[in-house]
Amino acid sequence: MEDKINLWYDAEGDFLEVALEKKAGYFKETALDQVMAKVDMEGRVIGFSILKVSALKGKPLELSLASA
């Protein structure tokens, strides 16, 4: 994993993406409908996205991306 992460927030789409590594990958579903894991071609988690971020006020999400 790299020493820094990159965050992108789209206020209009209410969408947050967190990139742990800058490399090619694809999104796949997780146990939570609101969260997608981004994995590389070997299946390692390299980031994640959260939909409807504004709905999280006072409601923490808990999810293990290791099982994504």
VENQUIQUI-V641812 format. One record per backbone hydrogen bond with DSSP energy under -1.0 kcal/mol. NH is the residue of the N-H (numbers start at 1). CO is the residue of the C=O. E is the energy in kcal/mol with one decimal. If there is no record, write none. Layout:
# VENQUIQUI-V641812
nh: <NH & NH>
co: <CO & CO>
e: <E & E>
This chain:
# VENQUIQUI-V641812
nh: <6 & 8 & 10 & 14 & 15 & 16 & 17 & 18 & 19 & 20 & 21 & 23 & 26 & 28 & 35 & 36 & 37 & 38 & 39 & 40 & 43 & 46 & 47 & 48 & 49 & 50 & 51 & 52 & 53 & 55 & 56 & 59 & 68>
co: <19 & 17 & 15 & 10 & 10 & 50 & 8 & 48 & 6 & 46 & 46 & 21 & 39 & 37 & 32 & 49 & 28 & 47 & 26 & 44 & 40 & 38 & 38 & 18 & 36 & 16 & 34 & 14 & 14 & 52 & 53 & 56 & 65>
e: <-2.2 & -2.3 & -2.8 & -1.3 & -1.7 & -2.5 & -2.8 & -3.2 & -3.0 & -2.5 & -1.7 & -1.2 & -2.3 & -2.7 & -1.5 & -2.2 & -2.4 & -2.8 & -2.8 & -2.3 & -2.0 & -3.4 & -1.1 & -2.3 & -2.6 & -2.8 & -2.8 & -1.1 & -1.3 & -1.4 & -2.1 & -2.9 & -1.6>
